[in-house]
Amino acid sequence: MPKEQDRIELLQGTLDMLVLRTLLFGQAHGHAIAKHIQRTSDEVLQVEHGSLYPALHRLQRKGWIASKWQTMPDRNRTAKYYRLTPAGRRQLTREESKWKKLAQAIRRVMRTA
């Protein structure tokens, strides 16, 4: 598990892309979204609830995700589950394209001596 100083802060807008990407695999509640991002980043990215829930609300306002309250499997509790909308799928494609361009540009700058 990485040390606290090894964790990386997300660039503005990156969290939205990661949430959309996570929901590409199916609906999930907020805590599951945060854990998926943390787990798939080998514990480097840790999404705080103070960042995640405003992002979820923003994505929902934009129509990129939708939500509904459901009973959690194996629990006697409800949670808000989020799912990707068709508009969210299109936005994810645009965000991934921009991310690839940004990563390529940073790679070129880092290679120059």
C-alpha distances in whole Angstrom, upper triangle without the diagonal:
4,7,9,12,10,10,13,16,18,22,24,25,22,21,24,24,20,22,25,23,21,25,26,25,27,27,24,24,22,19,19,19,16,14,15,14,11,10,12,11,8,6,8,11,11,15,17,20,22,22,21,25,27,26,27,30,31,30,32,35,35,35,32,31,33,32,34,33,32,32,28,29,29,29,32,30,31,28,29,28,28,29,30,34,36,36,32,32,34,32,29,31,32,28,27,30,30,26,27,30,27,25,28,29,26,26,30,30,27,29,32,33
4,7,8,6,7,10,13,16,19,22,23,20,20,23,23,20,22,25,23,22,25,27,26,28,28,25,25,23,20,20,20,17,15,16,14,11,12,13,11,8,7,6,10,11,14,16,20,21,20,21,24,26,25,26,29,30,29,32,34,34,35,32,31,33,33,34,34,34,34,30,31,31,31,34,32,32,30,30,29,29,30,30,34,36,35,31,31,33,31,28,30,31,27,26,29,28,24,25,28,25,23,26,27,24,24,27,27,24,26,29,30
4,5,5,7,11,13,16,20,23,24,22,21,24,25,22,24,27,25,24,28,29,29,30,30,27,27,24,21,22,22,18,17,19,17,13,15,17,14,12,9,9,11,12,15,16,20,21,20,21,25,26,25,27,30,30,30,33,35,35,36,34,33,35,34,36,35,35,35,32,33,33,33,35,33,33,31,31,31,30,32,32,36,38,37,33,34,36,33,30,32,33,29,28,31,30,26,27,30,27,24,28,28,25,25,29,28,25,27,30,30
4,5,6,9,11,14,17,20,22,20,19,23,23,21,22,26,25,23,27,29,29,30,30,27,25,22,20,21,20,17,17,18,16,13,15,17,14,13,10,9,10,10,13,13,17,18,17,19,22,23,23,25,27,28,28,31,33,33,34,32,31,33,32,34,34,34,34,31,32,33,32,34,32,32,29,30,29,29,31,31,34,37,36,32,33,34,32,29,31,32,28,27,30,28,25,27,29,26,24,27,28,24,25,29,27,25,28,30,30
4,6,8,10,14,16,19,22,20,19,23,24,21,23,27,26,25,28,30,30,32,32,29,28,25,23,24,23,19,19,21,18,15,18,19,15,15,12,10,12,12,15,16,19,20,19,21,24,25,24,26,29,29,29,32,34,34,35,33,32,35,34,37,36,37,37,34,36,36,35,38,35,35,32,32,32,31,33,33,36,38,36,33,33,35,32,29,32,31,27,27,29,28,24,26,27,24,22,26,26,22,23,26,24,22,25,27,27
4,6,10,13,16,19,21,18,18,22,22,19,22,25,23,23,26,28,28,30,30,27,27,24,22,23,21,18,18,19,16,13,15,16,12,11,10,7,9,11,14,16,20,20,19,20,24,25,24,26,29,28,28,31,33,33,34,31,31,33,33,36,36,36,36,33,34,35,35,37,35,35,32,31,31,30,31,31,34,36,35,31,31,33,30,27,29,29,25,24,27,25,22,23,25,22,20,23,23,20,20,24,22,20,23,25,25
4,7,10,13,16,17,15,14,18,18,16,18,21,20,20,23,25,25,27,27,24,23,20,19,19,18,15,15,16,13,10,13,14,10,10,8,5,6,8,11,12,16,17,15,17,20,21,20,22,25,24,25,28,29,29,31,28,27,30,30,32,32,33,33,30,31,32,32,34,32,31,28,28,27,26,27,27,30,32,31,28,28,30,27,24,26,26,23,22,25,23,20,21,23,20,19,22,23,19,20,24,23,20,23,26,27
4,6,9,12,14,12,12,16,16,14,17,19,19,18,22,23,24,26,26,24,23,20,19,20,18,15,16,16,13,11,14,14,10,12,10,6,6,8,10,13,16,16,14,16,19,20,18,20,23,22,22,26,27,27,28,26,26,28,29,31,32,33,34,31,32,34,33,36,33,32,29,28,27,25,26,26,29,30,29,25,26,27,24,22,24,23,19,19,21,20,16,18,20,17,15,19,19,16,17,21,20,18,21,23,25
4,7,9,12,10,10,14,14,13,15,18,18,18,21,23,24,26,25,23,22,19,19,20,17,14,16,17,13,12,16,16,12,14,12,9,7,9,9,11,14,14,11,13,17,16,15,18,20,19,20,23,24,24,26,23,24,26,27,30,30,32,33,30,32,34,33,35,32,31,27,26,25,24,25,24,27,29,27,24,25,26,22,20,23,22,18,18,21,19,16,18,20,16,16,19,19,16,19,22,20,19,23,25,26
4,6,8,6,7,10,11,10,12,15,15,15,18,20,21,23,23,21,21,18,18,18,15,13,15,15,12,12,15,15,12,15,13,10,8,9,9,11,14,14,10,12,15,15,13,16,18,17,17,20,21,21,23,20,20,23,24,27,28,30,31,29,31,33,32,34,31,30,26,24,23,21,22,21,24,25,23,20,21,22,18,17,19,18,14,15,17,15,12,15,17,14,14,17,17,15,18,21,20,19,22,24,26
4,6,5,8,10,11,11,14,15,16,17,20,21,23,24,24,23,23,20,21,21,18,16,19,18,15,16,19,18,15,18,17,14,11,13,12,14,17,16,12,14,17,15,13,16,18,16,16,20,21,20,22,20,21,24,25,29,30,32,34,32,34,36,35,37,34,32,28,26,25,23,23,22,24,25,22,20,21,21,17,16,18,16,13,14,16,13,11,14,15,11,12,16,15,13,16,19,18,18,21,23,25
4,6,7,9,10,11,13,14,16,17,19,20,23,24,24,22,22,19,21,21,18,17,20,19,16,17,21,20,17,21,19,17,14,15,13,14,16,14,11,12,15,13,11,14,16,13,14,17,18,17,19,17,19,22,23,27,28,30,32,31,33,36,35,36,33,31,27,25,24,21,22,20,22,23,20,18,19,19,16,15,17,16,12,14,16,13,12,15,16,13,14,18,17,16,19,21,20,21,24,26,28
4,6,5,7,9,10,11,13,15,16,17,20,21,21,20,20,17,19,20,16,16,19,18,15,17,20,18,17,21,20,17,14,15,13,15,16,15,11,12,14,12,9,12,14,11,11,15,15,14,16,14,15,19,20,24,26,28,30,29,31,34,33,35,31,29,25,22,21,18,19,17,18,19,17,14,16,16,12,11,14,12,9,11,13,11,10,14,15,12,14,17,17,17,20,22,21,22,25,27,29
4,5,5,6,9,10,11,12,14,15,18,19,19,19,19,16,18,18,14,13,16,15,12,14,17,15,13,17,16,14,11,13,11,14,15,15,12,12,14,14,10,13,15,13,12,16,17,16,18,15,16,19,21,24,26,28,30,28,30,32,32,34,31,28,25,22,21,18,18,16,18,20,18,14,15,16,13,11,13,12,9,10,12,10,8,12,14,11,12,16,16,15,18,20,20,20,23,25,28
4,5,5,6,9,10,10,12,14,16,17,17,16,16,13,14,14,11,10,13,12,9,12,15,14,13,16,15,14,10,11,8,11,12,12,8,8,11,11,7,10,13,11,10,14,16,15,16,14,14,17,18,21,23,24,26,24,26,29,28,30,27,25,21,19,18,15,16,15,17,19,17,14,15,16,13,12,15,14,11,12,15,14,12,15,17,15,16,19,20,19,21,24,24,24,27,29,31
4,5,5,6,9,10,11,12,15,16,15,15,15,13,15,15,11,12,15,14,12,14,17,16,15,19,18,17,14,14,11,13,14,14,10,9,11,10,6,8,11,9,7,11,13,11,13,10,11,14,16,19,21,23,25,24,26,29,28,30,27,24,20,18,16,13,13,12,14,15,14,10,12,13,10,9,12,12,9,11,14,13,12,15,17,16,17,20,21,20,23,25,25,26,28,31,33
4,5,5,6,9,10,11,13,15,15,15,16,15,17,16,12,13,15,13,11,14,16,14,14,18,18,16,13,15,13,16,16,17,13,12,14,14,10,11,14,12,10,13,15,13,14,11,12,15,17,21,23,24,27,25,27,30,29,31,28,26,22,20,18,14,14,12,14,15,13,10,10,11,8,6,9,9,6,7,11,10,9,12,14,14,14,17,19,18,20,23,23,24,26,28,31
4,5,5,6,9,10,12,13,14,13,14,13,14,13,9,10,12,10,7,11,12,11,11,14,14,13,10,12,10,13,14,16,12,11,13,14,11,11,15,14,12,15,17,16,16,13,13,16,17,20,22,23,25,23,24,27,27,29,26,24,20,18,16,14,13,12,15,16,16,12,12,14,12,9,12,13,10,10,13,13,11,14,16,15,15,18,20,19,21,24,24,24,27,29,32
4,5,5,6,9,11,11,11,10,11,9,11,11,7,8,11,9,8,11,13,12,13,16,16,16,12,13,10,13,13,14,11,9,11,12,8,8,12,11,9,11,14,14,14,10,10,12,13,16,18,19,21,20,21,24,24,26,23,21,17,15,13,10,10,9,12,15,14,10,11,14,12,9,13,14,11,12,16,16,14,17,20,19,19,22,23,23,24,27,28,28,30,33,36
4,5,5,6,9,10,10,11,13,12,15,13,10,12,14,12,11,15,16,14,15,19,19,19,16,16,14,16,16,18,15,12,13,14,10,10,13,12,9,11,14,12,12,8,8,11,13,16,19,20,22,21,22,26,26,28,25,22,19,16,13,10,9,7,9,11,11,7,8,10,8,6,10,11,9,10,14,14,13,16,18,18,19,21,23,23,25,27,28,28,31,33,36
4,5,5,8,10,11,12,14,14,15,13,10,12,13,10,9,13,14,11,13,16,17,17,14,16,14,17,18,20,17,14,16,17,13,13,16,16,12,15,18,16,15,11,11,14,16,19,21,21,24,22,23,26,26,28,26,24,20,18,15,12,11,9,12,13,13,9,9,11,10,7,9,12,10,9,13,14,12,14,17,17,17,20,22,22,23,26,27,27,29,32,34
4,5,6,8,9,8,11,11,12,9,7,9,10,7,7,11,11,10,12,15,15,16,13,14,13,16,16,18,16,13,15,16,13,12,16,16,13,15,18,17,16,13,11,14,14,17,19,19,20,18,19,22,22,25,23,21,17,15,13,10,10,9,13,15,15,12,11,14,13,10,13,15,13,13,16,18,16,17,21,20,20,23,25,24,25,28,29,29,31,34,37
4,5,5,6,7,10,10,13,10,8,11,12,10,11,14,15,13,16,18,19,20,17,17,15,18,17,19,17,13,14,16,13,11,14,15,12,13,16,15,14,10,9,11,11,14,16,16,18,17,18,21,22,24,21,19,16,13,10,7,6,6,9,12,13,9,9,13,12,10,13,16,14,14,18,19,18,20,23,23,22,25,27,27,28,31,32,32,34,37,40
4,6,8,10,13,14,16,13,11,14,15,12,13,16,16,14,16,19,20,21,19,19,18,21,20,23,20,17,18,19,16,14,17,17,14,15,18,17,15,11,10,13,14,17,19,19,21,20,20,23,24,26,24,22,19,17,13,11,8,6,9,10,12,9,8,11,12,9,11,14,13,13,16,18,17,18,21,22,22,24,26,27,27,30,32,31,33,36,39
4,7,9,13,14,15,12,11,14,14,11,12,16,15,13,16,18,19,21,19,19,18,21,21,23,21,18,19,21,18,16,19,20,17,17,21,20,18,15,13,14,15,17,19,18,19,18,17,21,22,24,23,21,18,17,13,11,9,9,12,13,16,13,11,15,15,13,14,18,17,16,19,21,19,20,24,24,24,26,29,29,29,32,34,33,35,38,41
4,7,10,13,14,11,10,14,14,12,14,17,16,15,18,21,21,23,21,20,19,21,20,23,21,17,18,20,18,15,18,19,16,16,19,19,17,14,11,12,12,14,15,14,16,15,15,18,19,22,20,18,15,14,10,9,7,8,11,13,15,13,12,16,16,14,16,19,19,18,21,23,22,23,27,27,27,29,32,31,32,35,36,36,38,41,44
4,7,10,12,10,9,13,14,12,14,17,17,17,19,22,22,23,21,20,18,19,18,21,19,15,15,18,16,13,15,17,14,13,17,17,15,13,10,9,9,10,12,11,13,12,13,16,17,19,17,14,12,10,6,5,4,7,10,13,15,13,13,17,17,15,18,21,20,20,23,24,23,25,28,28,28,31,33,33,34,37,38,38,40,42,45
4,7,8,6,6,10,11,10,12,14,15,15,18,20,19,21,18,17,15,16,15,18,17,13,13,16,14,11,14,16,14,14,18,18,17,14,11,11,9,10,11,10,12,10,11,15,15,17,14,12,9,8,5,5,7,10,13,16,18,15,16,19,18,17,20,22,20,21,24,25,24,26,29,28,28,31,33,32,33,37,37,37,39,42,45
4,6,5,6,9,10,11,13,15,15,17,19,20,19,21,18,16,14,14,12,15,15,11,10,14,13,10,13,15,14,13,17,18,17,15,12,11,9,10,9,9,11,9,11,14,13,15,12,10,6,6,4,6,9,12,15,19,19,17,18,21,20,19,22,24,22,23,26,27,25,28,30,30,29,33,34,33,35,38,38,38,40,43,45
4,5,5,6,9,10,11,13,14,16,17,19,17,18,15,13,10,11,8,11,11,7,7,11,10,8,11,13,13,13,16,17,17,15,12,12,11,12,12,13,14,12,15,17,16,17,14,12,8,7,7,8,11,13,16,20,20,17,18,21,20,18,22,23,21,22,25,25,23,26,29,27,27,31,32,31,33,36,36,35,38,41,43
4,5,5,6,9,10,11,12,14,16,17,15,17,14,11,9,10,8,12,12,9,10,13,13,11,14,17,16,17,20,21,21,19,16,16,14,15,14,14,14,12,14,16,14,16,14,13,10,10,10,11,14,16,20,23,23,20,21,24,23,21,24,26,23,23,27,27,25,27,30,29,28,32,33,32,33,36,36,35,38,41,43
4,5,5,6,9,10,10,12,14,15,14,16,14,12,11,12,11,15,14,11,12,16,15,13,16,18,17,17,21,21,21,18,15,16,14,15,15,14,14,11,13,15,14,17,15,14,11,11,10,10,12,15,18,21,22,19,19,23,21,19,22,24,22,22,25,26,24,26,29,28,27,30,32,31,32,35,36,35,37,40,42
4,6,5,6,9,10,11,12,15,13,15,12,11,9,11,10,14,12,9,10,13,12,10,14,15,14,15,18,19,18,15,13,14,13,15,15,16,17,14,16,18,18,20,18,16,12,12,10,9,11,12,16,19,19,16,16,20,18,16,19,21,18,18,22,22,20,22,25,24,24,27,29,28,29,32,33,32,34,37,39
4,5,5,6,9,10,11,13,11,12,9,7,6,8,8,11,10,7,10,13,12,11,15,16,15,17,20,20,20,18,16,17,16,18,18,18,19,16,18,20,19,21,19,18,14,14,13,12,14,16,19,22,22,18,19,22,20,18,21,22,19,19,23,23,20,23,25,24,23,27,28,26,28,31,31,30,33,36,38
4,5,5,6,8,10,11,9,11,10,8,8,10,11,14,14,11,14,17,15,15,18,20,19,20,23,24,23,21,18,20,18,20,19,19,19,16,17,18,18,21,19,18,15,16,14,14,16,18,21,24,24,21,21,24,22,20,23,24,21,21,25,25,22,24,27,26,24,28,30,28,28,32,32,31,33,36,38
4,5,5,6,8,10,10,12,10,10,10,13,13,17,15,12,15,18,16,15,19,20,18,19,23,23,22,19,17,19,18,20,20,19,20,17,17,19,20,22,21,20,17,16,14,14,14,15,19,21,22,18,18,21,20,17,20,22,19,18,22,22,20,21,25,24,22,25,28,26,27,30,31,30,32,35,37
4,6,5,6,9,8,9,7,7,7,11,13,15,13,11,14,16,14,14,18,18,17,19,22,21,22,18,17,19,19,21,22,22,23,20,21,23,23,25,23,22,19,18,16,15,16,16,19,22,22,18,18,20,19,15,18,20,17,16,19,19,17,19,22,20,19,22,24,23,23,27,27,26,29,32,34
4,6,5,7,5,7,5,5,7,10,12,15,14,12,16,18,16,16,20,21,20,22,25,25,25,22,20,22,22,24,24,24,24,21,22,23,23,26,24,23,20,20,18,18,19,19,23,25,25,21,22,24,22,19,22,23,20,19,22,22,19,21,24,22,20,24,26,23,24,28,28,26,29,32,34
4,5,5,5,8,8,9,11,14,16,19,17,15,19,21,19,19,23,24,22,24,27,27,27,23,22,24,23,25,25,24,24,21,21,22,22,26,24,24,21,21,19,19,20,20,24,26,26,23,22,25,24,20,23,24,21,20,23,24,21,22,25,24,22,25,27,25,25,29,29,28,30,33,35
4,5,7,9,9,11,12,16,18,20,18,16,19,22,19,19,23,23,21,23,27,26,26,22,21,23,23,25,26,25,25,22,22,24,25,28,26,25,22,22,20,19,19,19,22,24,24,21,20,23,21,18,20,21,19,17,20,21,18,18,22,21,19,22,24,22,22,26,27,25,27,30,33
4,5,5,6,9,11,14,17,19,17,16,19,21,19,20,23,23,22,24,27,26,26,23,22,25,25,27,28,28,28,25,25,27,27,30,28,28,24,24,22,21,21,21,24,26,26,22,21,23,22,18,20,21,18,16,20,20,16,17,20,19,17,20,22,20,20,23,24,22,24,28,29
4,6,8,10,13,16,19,21,19,18,22,24,22,22,26,26,25,27,30,30,30,27,25,28,28,29,30,29,29,26,26,27,27,31,29,29,26,26,24,23,24,24,27,29,29,25,25,27,25,22,24,25,22,20,23,23,20,20,24,22,19,22,24,22,22,25,26,24,26,29,30
4,6,7,10,13,16,18,17,16,20,22,20,21,24,25,24,26,29,29,29,26,25,27,27,28,28,28,28,25,25,26,26,29,27,27,24,24,23,23,24,24,28,30,29,26,26,28,26,23,25,26,23,21,25,24,21,22,25,23,21,24,26,23,23,27,27,25,27,30,32
4,6,10,13,16,18,16,16,20,21,19,21,24,24,23,26,29,28,29,26,25,28,27,30,30,30,30,27,28,29,29,32,30,29,26,26,25,24,25,24,28,30,29,25,25,27,25,22,24,24,21,20,23,22,18,20,22,20,18,21,22,20,20,24,23,21,24,27,28
4,6,10,13,14,12,12,16,17,15,17,20,20,20,22,25,24,25,22,22,24,24,26,27,27,28,25,26,28,27,30,28,27,23,23,22,20,21,21,25,27,26,22,23,24,22,19,21,22,18,18,21,20,17,19,21,19,17,21,22,20,21,24,24,22,25,28,29
4,6,10,11,10,10,14,15,14,16,19,19,19,22,24,24,25,22,21,23,23,25,25,25,26,23,24,26,25,27,25,24,21,20,20,19,21,21,25,27,26,23,24,26,23,21,23,24,20,20,24,22,19,22,24,22,21,24,25,23,24,28,27,26,28,31,33
4,6,8,7,6,10,12,11,12,15,16,16,18,20,21,22,19,18,20,19,22,22,23,24,21,23,25,24,26,23,22,18,17,17,16,18,19,22,25,24,20,21,24,21,19,22,22,19,19,23,21,19,22,24,22,21,25,26,24,25,29,28,27,30,33,34
4,5,5,6,9,11,11,12,15,16,17,18,20,21,23,21,19,21,20,22,21,23,23,21,24,25,23,25,22,21,18,17,18,17,20,21,24,27,26,22,24,26,23,21,25,25,21,22,26,24,22,25,27,24,24,28,28,26,28,31,31,30,33,35,37
4,5,5,6,8,10,10,12,14,15,16,18,20,21,19,18,18,17,19,18,20,21,19,22,23,21,22,19,18,15,14,15,15,18,19,22,25,24,21,23,26,23,22,25,25,22,24,27,26,24,27,29,27,27,30,31,29,31,34,34,33,36,38,40
4,6,6,7,9,11,12,13,15,16,17,19,21,20,19,20,19,20,20,22,23,22,25,27,24,25,22,20,17,16,18,17,20,21,23,27,25,22,25,26,23,22,26,26,22,24,27,25,24,27,29,26,27,31,31,29,31,34,33,32,36,38,39
4,6,6,6,9,10,11,12,15,16,17,19,17,16,18,18,20,21,23,24,23,25,27,26,27,23,22,18,16,17,16,18,19,21,24,22,19,21,23,20,19,22,22,19,20,23,22,20,24,25,23,23,27,27,25,28,31,30,29,33,35,37
4,6,5,6,9,10,10,12,14,15,17,15,13,15,14,17,17,19,21,19,22,24,23,24,21,19,15,13,13,12,15,15,18,21,20,17,19,21,18,17,21,21,18,19,23,21,20,23,25,23,23,27,28,26,28,31,31,31,34,36,38
4,5,5,6,9,10,10,12,14,15,14,13,13,12,14,15,17,19,18,21,24,22,22,19,16,13,11,12,11,14,15,18,21,20,17,20,22,19,18,22,22,20,22,25,24,22,26,28,26,27,30,31,29,32,35,34,34,37,39,41
4,5,5,6,9,10,11,12,14,14,13,14,14,16,17,20,22,22,25,27,25,26,22,20,16,14,15,13,16,16,18,21,19,17,20,21,18,18,22,21,19,21,24,22,21,25,26,25,26,29,29,28,31,34,33,33,36,38,40
4,5,5,6,8,10,11,12,11,11,13,13,16,18,20,23,22,25,27,26,27,23,21,17,14,14,12,14,14,15,18,16,13,16,18,14,14,18,18,15,17,20,19,18,22,23,21,23,26,26,25,28,31,30,30,34,35,38
4,5,5,6,9,10,11,9,8,9,9,13,14,17,19,19,21,24,23,24,20,17,14,11,11,8,10,11,13,16,15,12,15,17,14,14,18,18,16,18,21,20,20,23,25,24,25,28,29,28,30,33,33,33,36,38,41
4,6,5,6,9,10,10,9,10,10,13,14,17,20,20,23,26,25,25,21,18,15,11,12,10,12,13,14,17,15,13,17,18,16,16,20,20,18,21,23,22,22,26,27,26,27,30,31,30,33,35,35,36,39,40,43
4,5,5,6,9,9,9,11,12,16,18,21,24,24,26,29,28,28,25,22,18,15,15,12,14,13,14,16,14,12,16,16,13,15,18,17,15,18,21,19,20,23,24,23,25,28,28,28,30,33,32,33,36,38,40
4,5,5,6,5,6,8,11,14,17,19,22,22,25,28,27,28,24,21,18,14,13,10,11,10,10,13,10,8,12,13,10,11,15,14,13,16,18,18,18,21,23,22,23,26,27,27,29,32,32,32,35,37,40
4,5,5,6,5,6,8,11,14,17,20,21,23,27,26,26,23,19,16,12,12,9,10,9,9,12,11,9,13,14,13,14,17,17,16,19,21,21,21,25,26,25,27,30,31,31,33,35,36,36,39,41,44
4,5,8,8,9,11,14,17,20,23,24,27,30,29,29,25,22,19,15,15,13,13,13,12,14,12,11,15,16,14,16,19,18,17,20,22,22,22,26,27,26,28,31,31,31,34,36,36,37,40,41,44
4,6,8,10,13,16,19,22,26,26,28,32,31,31,28,24,21,18,17,14,13,12,10,12,9,9,12,12,10,13,15,15,14,18,19,18,20,23,24,23,26,28,28,29,31,33,34,35,37,39,42
4,6,7,10,14,17,20,23,24,26,30,29,30,26,23,20,16,15,12,11,9,7,9,7,7,11,11,10,12,15,15,15,18,20,20,21,24,25,25,27,29,30,31,33,35,36,37,39,41,44
4,7,10,14,17,19,23,23,25,28,28,29,26,22,19,16,14,10,9,6,5,7,5,4,7,9,7,9,12,12,12,15,17,17,18,21,22,22,24,26,27,28,30,32,33,34,36,38,41
4,7,11,14,16,19,19,21,25,24,25,22,19,16,12,10,6,5,5,5,9,8,6,9,11,10,11,14,15,15,17,19,20,20,23,25,25,26,28,30,30,32,34,35,35,38,40,43
4,7,11,13,16,17,20,23,22,23,20,16,14,10,8,6,5,7,7,10,10,9,12,14,14,15,18,19,18,20,23,24,24,26,28,28,29,32,33,34,35,38,39,39,42,44,47
4,7,9,13,14,17,20,19,19,16,13,10,6,5,4,6,9,10,14,14,13,15,18,17,17,21,22,21,23,26,26,26,29,31,31,31,34,36,36,37,40,41,41,43,46,48
4,6,10,12,15,18,17,16,14,10,8,5,6,7,9,12,13,16,17,16,18,21,21,21,24,26,25,26,29,30,30,32,35,34,35,38,39,39,41,44,44,44,47,49,52
4,7,9,12,15,14,13,10,6,6,4,6,9,12,15,16,20,21,20,22,25,24,24,27,29,28,29,32,33,32,35,37,36,37,40,42,41,43,46,46,46,48,51,54
4,6,9,12,11,10,8,5,6,6,7,10,12,16,18,21,23,21,23,26,26,25,28,30,29,30,33,34,33,35,38,38,38,41,43,42,43,47,47,47,49,52,54
4,6,9,7,7,6,4,6,9,9,13,15,19,21,24,26,24,26,29,29,28,31,33,32,32,36,37,35,38,41,40,40,43,45,44,45,48,49,48,51,54,56
4,6,5,7,6,6,6,9,9,13,15,19,21,24,26,24,25,28,28,27,30,32,30,31,34,35,33,36,39,38,38,41,43,42,43,46,47,46,48,51,53
4,5,8,9,9,10,13,12,15,17,20,23,26,28,25,26,30,30,28,31,33,32,32,35,36,35,37,40,39,39,42,44,43,43,47,48,47,49,52,54
4,7,9,11,12,15,15,18,20,24,26,29,31,29,30,33,33,31,34,37,35,35,38,39,37,39,43,42,41,44,46,45,46,49,50,49,51,54,56
4,5,8,10,14,14,18,20,24,26,30,31,29,30,34,33,31,35,37,35,35,39,40,38,40,43,42,41,45,47,45,46,50,50,49,51,54,56
4,7,10,14,15,19,21,25,28,31,33,30,32,35,35,33,37,39,37,37,41,42,40,42,45,44,44,47,49,48,49,52,53,51,54,57,59
4,7,10,12,16,19,23,25,29,30,28,29,33,32,31,34,36,34,35,38,39,37,40,42,41,41,45,46,45,46,50,50,49,52,54,56
4,7,9,13,16,20,22,25,26,24,26,29,29,28,31,33,31,32,36,36,35,37,40,39,39,42,44,43,44,48,48,47,50,53,55
4,6,10,13,17,19,23,23,21,23,26,25,24,28,29,28,29,32,32,31,34,36,35,35,39,40,39,41,44,44,44,46,49,51
4,7,10,13,15,19,20,18,20,23,22,21,25,26,25,26,29,30,29,31,34,33,33,37,38,37,39,42,42,42,45,47,50
4,7,10,13,16,18,15,17,20,20,19,22,24,22,23,27,27,26,29,32,31,31,34,36,35,37,40,41,40,43,45,48
4,7,10,13,14,12,13,17,16,15,18,20,19,20,23,24,23,26,28,28,28,31,33,33,34,37,38,38,40,43,45
4,6,10,11,9,10,14,14,13,16,18,17,18,21,22,22,24,27,27,27,30,32,32,33,36,37,37,39,42,45
4,7,8,6,7,10,10,10,12,14,14,15,18,19,19,21,24,24,25,27,29,29,31,33,34,35,37,39,42
4,5,5,6,9,10,10,13,14,15,16,19,20,21,23,25,25,26,29,30,31,32,35,36,37,39,41,44
4,5,5,6,9,10,11,13,14,16,17,19,20,22,23,25,26,28,29,31,32,34,35,36,38,40,44
4,5,5,6,9,10,11,12,14,16,17,18,20,22,23,24,26,27,29,30,32,33,35,36,38,42
4,5,5,6,9,10,10,12,14,15,16,18,20,21,22,24,25,26,28,30,31,32,34,36,40
4,5,5,6,9,10,11,13,14,15,17,19,20,21,23,25,26,27,29,31,31,33,35,39
4,5,5,6,9,10,11,13,14,16,17,19,20,22,23,25,26,28,29,31,32,34,38
4,5,5,6,9,10,11,12,14,16,16,18,20,21,22,24,26,27,28,30,32,36
4,5,5,6,8,10,10,12,14,15,16,18,20,21,22,24,26,26,28,31,34
4,6,5,6,9,10,11,13,14,15,17,19,20,21,23,25,26,27,29,33
4,6,5,6,9,10,11,12,14,16,17,19,20,22,23,25,26,28,31
4,5,5,6,9,10,10,12,14,15,16,18,20,21,22,24,26,30
4,5,5,6,9,10,10,12,14,15,16,18,20,21,22,25,28
4,5,5,6,9,10,11,13,14,15,17,19,20,21,23,27
4,5,5,6,9,10,11,12,14,16,17,18,20,22,25
4,5,5,6,9,10,11,12,14,15,16,18,20,24
4,5,5,6,9,10,10,12,14,15,16,19,22
4,6,5,6,9,10,11,12,14,15,17,21
4,5,5,6,9,10,11,12,14,16,19
4,5,5,6,9,10,10,12,15,18
4,5,5,6,9,10,11,13,16
4,5,5,6,9,10,11,15
4,5,5,6,9,10,13
4,5,5,6,9,12
4,5,5,7,10
4,5,5,9
4,6,8
4,6
4
